């Protein structure tokens, strides 16, 4: 009798372990869907989502349906606020970390539950004299990759104009570049807004706006999107571009265009923050996605697309001729932002306080007076 009972007990344990009890659905390690809202380009987010979907299939045999809602940073932030804790997506990815802090204060983000190893591998900050935070001390967002906002130029167009390779911000004010600089308005682009702040915080309010007006005088176009700046430079329509995220320009380089990138002193570097929204429908898949991106495999996705690792233990490298090595050449030999000194003057608090004022002044003193500024050059 006891033998029969033991046999039945073992059978019951096995049945429960395999999830074979009628009416009981076995627990799944992650959900089978993941949705992002992001200003990060398709070039980056498509590759990251595809790599994660493959990883999920290999690891848990779960086929994850992945999707991304593309929206500029201010628009994405606004939608998350409007959703009021009932979001239509799971993850917010990209933009200024200050916006993630605001969402945290409004209780619209969920606290991350990453492995201790993944969290500890990322330094708290990088750069001097103003350290750039790479993760939230409170634990609600984490950086995914380092991305500088710098300058691009077309070597052959510069040569035709008799202008040497662009290396510094001031090189864009060369009179020979009049009408040959492309930029996007800070009212339409977070990268432009951040780079305007770099100029203002480096030079001070008065000298900074004087510099930005001179830049406008040399500018031949204000594009509709920040993504269009490297595109028009790559095609040779303009000689140089202002406030360009590194990966946007590298995408053009991989397409075969003659374009180079440089991050001048004090260039803004974003950690491309990522967070899980409070009320997300697929929180397990969201957490697994973030954890995956912080692995070497996940970081390789970024390295091959002109971004830099978020941790000191990885550096951009690959076989000769690989996209990773092309990225190193494209950015002037940079393999890791942890291998040298990073100069940063950008202050989130100042930028947040001045945000609306900057845009208002831009409209009044640059946008409305652009024709006058061009004549003055």
N, C-alpha and C positions, 0 to 999 in steps of 0.2 A: 504493500500500500504506500509506504513511504517512498519507494522507488518510483512509483507512478506519479506521486505528488511532485517529487523533484523533477521528473521529466516534464510534467506540465508547467512547472514554474520556469524551467529553462526555456521552454517553448514560448511562454508568455513574455519573458525578458527579451528574447530574440525578436519576437513580433513587434514589441514596442520600439526596440532599437531601430528596426527597419521601417518603422512607420506604417505597418500593415494592418493596424487595427481599423476595422470598418468605420468610416466617418471621420477618421483622424488624418489630416494632411501633414506629411512630414515637413519639418521646418526647413526653409531654404536659407543658405548662408547670406545671400544678397538678393534684392529684388531684381526682376528682369527688365527694368527700365531705368533710364537716367536722363534728366533734362537739365541743360544749363541756360543761364542768361549771361551774355558776355560781350564786351567790346573787342575781345581778342579775335583776330582775323581767322577766317576759315582755314587758311594755310596752317595755322597752329592748332586750333581746336579740333579740326577734323582728324588730324594725325593723332592727337592725344586720345580722342574718343575711340578711334579705330584700334589703337594699341591696347587700350583698356578692355575693349570688347573681346579682343583675342585673348588677353590675359585671363579674363573672367571665364572664358570657355575652357581654357587649359586648366585653370585652378579649381573651379567649382562645377564645371560642365553646365554653366548657366549661360544661355544666349541672351545677352543684354541689348535691348533696343536703345540706342543712344541718339540724342538730338540736341541741337543748340539753337537758342533764340538769340539772334545777333542784334545788339542794340548799343548805341553809344553809351558811355559811362553815365552821363547825367540822366539819360532816358531809362537805363536799366535801374539805376538807383530809385528814380521816381516810381517806376512800376512796382518795385519791391515794397516801397512805402504804401502805395495804393492797395496792394494785396492784403495788408494788415494782418499778417500771420497766416493767411490762407493762400500761399503762393502757387503759381501755375508751373513752377520749375523747382529743382532741388538745390542747385548751386549757383552762386554769384561768383564770377571769375573775372578779375582784371580791373584796372583803374587805380585811383589813389586810395591808399590805406585809410586816410581820414574818413572816407565815406563808409568804410567797413566799421570804423569806430562809432560813427553816427548810428548805423543800423544796430550795432550792439546795444547802444544806449536806449534805443527804441524797442529792445527785446525782439528784434526781427531776425536774429541769427541764433543758431544752436551751438552750444559749446562743443568743440571738437573732441573726439575720443580717439586720438591717434596713438600708435605705439610709442612708448617712451624713447626707443631708439631713433625713430623717425623725427620726433619732436626735438630731441637733444642734439641731433646732427646739424640742425639749423642754428647759426649764431643769432643772438638777440638783435644785432644791428651790424651795419657796415658803414664806413665812411667817417670823415672828420672835416670840419669841426662839428657839424650837425649829423649825428648818427642816423642812418636810414633804418627804421625798424623792419625786420624781416619776418617777424611773427608777433602776434598779439600777446602781451603779457597775461591777459585775462583768458586766453585760449580760444577765442572765437574765430580767428582767421589765421591763415598761414601763407607765407610766400611759396611760390612754386618754381620760379626761375627769375634770374636777374636780366633786366632788359634796359639798356641805355637809350635815352632820347637824344639823338645827336644831329649831325649834319651829313648830307649826301652831296655828291658832286659827280659830274660826267667828265672824265679826264680829257676826252677829245674836244669837247665844247670849251672847256677851260683853256686848252692849248690854243684853240682858234682865237680866243679872246685875249690871249697873252697873259693869262692869270695862272699863277702857280697853284699846286694842289692845296685844297682847303685844309687847314689844321686848327684854326681857332675861330671863335665867334666873330672877332673883328675882321677876319678875312672876307666875310660876307658883305662888308661895307665898302669894299674896293669899288671905286667909281666905274671901273671897267665892267662890273657886273650889273650895272643899271639895267633894269628890265629883265634880268636873267635869273632872279631868285624866286623860288616858289615857296609859299607857306600856306597854312590853313589858319583861319581865325580861331582865337582862343575860345570864342563863343560856341564853336562847333567841334572842338577837339581838346580832349583832356591832355594829350601830349603837348599841344601848343600852349595850353594854359599853364602847364607845369614848367615849360621852358621859358615862357614869359616871366614866370616867377623867379626862375634861376637868374635871368638878366636883372630883374628889379632887386632881388636880394643880394646879388653880387655888387651891383653898382650903386644901389640906393635909388629911391623913388625918382628924384629929378633927373640924374644922369641916366638911369635905366630907361625912362620914358623917352628921353632924347635919343638914346641908342635905338630903341624900337621904332621910333619915327624915321630914323635914317634907314633902318632895315626896310620899312614899308616903302620908302622912296626908291630903294633898289629893287623892290619886288615887282615882278611882272604879272603875278597872278595870286589870288587867294582862292585856293581850291575848295570844292564843296565838302570834301572829306580829307582827313589827315592821310588816309591811304593813297589819295591821288597825288600827293607831293612826290614820293619816290617814283611814281609811275611816269609823271611828265618829265622828270629829270632823266630817268632811264631811257626814255625815247629821244632824248636830246632836244626837247622843246625848251628846256631851261637848263642853265648850267649847274645850279646848286639848289638845295632844299633845306628848309629850317624845321627843326623839331620833329625829326623822323624816328620812330621806334626802329631799332636795329633789324628786327625780323622782317618788317615791311620792305626794307631796302634789299635784304638778302633774298627775298622771294623773287625780286626782279633780277638779281644777279644769277640765280639758278635758272631763270628763264632765258639766260643768254645775253642780257643787256650789260653794257659797259657802265657800271656804276660803283662808286666806292663810298664807304661809311667812315666817319670819324666821330668820336665822343670827346669834345673839347673839355678843358678843365671845368669842373663843377657841373658837368652834364647830369641831368636828373636820371637816377637809376630806380626803376620800380621793381619790386619783388613779385609783381603780378599776383596780388593776394587772391585767396580763394576761401570761401566760407559756405557752410550748409545753412540754408534758410530754415528758420523756425517754422514748423508745420509742413516740412517737405514730405512728399508722399513716398519717396524712396531713400530714406536716410542711410540704410545699410550700403546700398550701391554707391551713394554719395561719399560715404566715409571710405569705402574701398577704393574709389577712384582717386581721392586725395592721397591716400597711403601709397597707391601704385605710382603716382606721379613723383613721389619723393624717393623712389627706389632708383638704382642705377639705370634700369631699363626705361623707367619713365623719364629720367633726366636726359637720356640719350635722344629721346624724341625731340626735346627742346634744342639740344646741342647741334643737331643736324639741320636746324632751322634758324640759326643766327641768334639764339639766346644762350645764356650762360648759367651754369649750375648754381643752385641756391645753397649748396653746402661746400665747404672747403675740401671734402674728400674726393670730389669729382672735378675733372677738368675736360675741356673740349679737346678731343683727340680722336683720330681714326686712321685707317689705312691711307696711303698716298692717293690723292685724287678723290677721296670720299667727300661727301657734303660737309662733314665736320671739319675737315682740313680746309675746305674752301671757305668755310665760315671764319676760320682763324685768319686766313689770308685777307679776307674781305674787311675784317675789323682791325687790321694792322698788327696782327700777331697776338691778340689777346686770347688766352685760354681759360682764365679764371679771374674773377674780380677779387679773389682772396689772395692773389699772388703779388699784389702791388698796393700802393696807397690809393684810396678812393677819396677824392676831394668832393665834399658836398656842403653847400650853403643852404639848400632848400629846407625850409622850416614849415611843417604841416600846419602849425597853429597860425602862423602869419598868412599862409596861403589860404586857409579856410576863412579867416577873418576878412581877407581882401577879395575873395572870390567874386562877389557880385560887383564890387567897386571896380575891379580890374576890367570886367566885361563892359561895364557902363562907360568907363574912360576909353576903352578901345573903340567902342562905337562912335564916341564923340570926337576923339582926337586922332584916330587913324582911319577908321572906315569912312567917316563922313568927310575927311580931308585928304583922302588918298591922292587925288589929282594934284592937290597943292604940294603934298610931300614929294611926289615924283618930280614936279617942276623944280623944287628946291634942290634936288640932287643934280 
